[in-house]
Amino acid sequence: MNSWYNICMPEKTPDSGRKAPEVQQLNFKGMRDLIMAGKCTRDEIRTNASLTLEEQVSLGDLLAERLEWEQARLKEENAELQKEVHSNKEEISHLREMVGRDALVTDALNREYMTDILESVIRELKHQGEKRRSPKLKAAVLVYIDINKFKEINDRYGHSVGDQALIILGRRIAETIRPRDHLFRPGGDEFLIVLPVYEPANGEGVDEAVDPKALYENIIRNLRSNLFVDVEGERISISLSTGVDVLDSTSPLTAEEVIKKAEQKMYKEKRGETQ
């Protein structure tokens, strides 16, 4: 309970909107009603000449209680608002992710997300020399993937089979990569995987004592193993061309340049095949 000394302190209080003479004419009951309605200030109690000192002390205690109650109510309302804000942020984040998902291959994100996330990875690589509590990003592997002779599949078996081949490949990639990795579908029959490679900040923890080359070679090997689409009992093999690029803190490229470089390596491999 606040003391009468605190009530009488010349602290600035909200303006009640009434003139002093109006308040000075109110008796104890009138002032009490104003307090309960939340329309009375400390100064109005102190300057009301019609009140006895005992009445001023009593009203001051009542005002203190009323202010404490109001503070508790506002605190509770603020907590509820914070919960609502958090819930809205989660919903917005979920909606943004759904918007970013590829319409056909739902395991993959679209090109807009691809550029944003890759730019973020590049920025983190460039600052890897800074001290961090969490594991440090030492490299990022880009694997650009294209289905060979995809047009022939569409022409011979129909676009529905081609779509099924894309879905099967997307699902295989999603099952092969790790939770921290990123899968994108730039368009058509092309996919891009971004594989962050971390090293412990303190020499301990993290399952990343892995060589980037071993990481992407293992993934490509798993993707190419027994990959097919079934059409009325006929297994149509899905073969892939891949292009790989490894980024580190010295890589001066932008996200678009990095993607282009990996894509060019993929086409170089594709041109080496018998068409």
SULLIN-V976018 format. One record per pair of residues at least 24 apart in sequence whose ideal C-beta (glycine too) atoms are under 7 Angstrom apart, sorted by the first residue. I is the first residue (numbers start at 0). J is the second residue. Records with the same first field share a line. If there is no record, write none. Layout:
I->J + J
This chain:
0->60 + 63
1->63
3->56 + 59
6->41 + 44 + 59 + 62 + 63
7->45
10->41
12->40 + 41 + 42
13->40
15->39 + 40 + 43
19->46
22->47
23->47 + 48 + 49
24->49
27->54
30->58
31->58 + 61
34->58 + 61 + 62 + 65
35->65
37->65 + 69
101->184
103->162 + 165 + 166
104->165 + 166 + 169 + 184
106->169 + 170 + 173 + 182
107->169 + 182 + 183 + 184 + 190
108->181 + 182 + 183
109->184
110->183 + 185 + 186
112->183
113->183 + 185 + 191
114->254 + 255
116->181 + 193
117->193 + 254 + 257 + 258
118->254
120->193 + 195
121->246 + 254
124->246 + 247 + 248 + 250
125->248
127->248
128->248
131->200
132->200
133->200
134->197 + 198 + 199 + 200 + 204 + 205 + 207
135->197 + 198 + 200
136->195 + 197
137->196 + 197 + 198 + 247
138->196 + 211 + 245 + 246 + 247
139->193 + 194 + 195 + 196 + 246
140->194 + 196 + 211 + 214 + 215 + 243 + 245
141->191 + 193 + 243 + 244 + 246 + 257 + 261
142->192 + 194 + 215 + 218 + 219 + 241 + 243
143->189 + 191 + 241 + 242 + 261 + 262 + 264 + 265
144->189 + 190 + 239 + 241
145->188 + 189 + 239 + 240 + 265 + 269
146->188 + 237 + 239
147->238 + 239 + 240 + 269 + 272
149->188
152->235
156->230 + 235
160->228 + 230
163->228
164->228 + 237
167->228 + 237
168->226 + 237
171->222 + 226
172->222
175->218 + 221 + 222
176->218
191->258
211->245
215->243
240->265 + 268 + 269 + 272
241->265 + 268
242->267 + 268
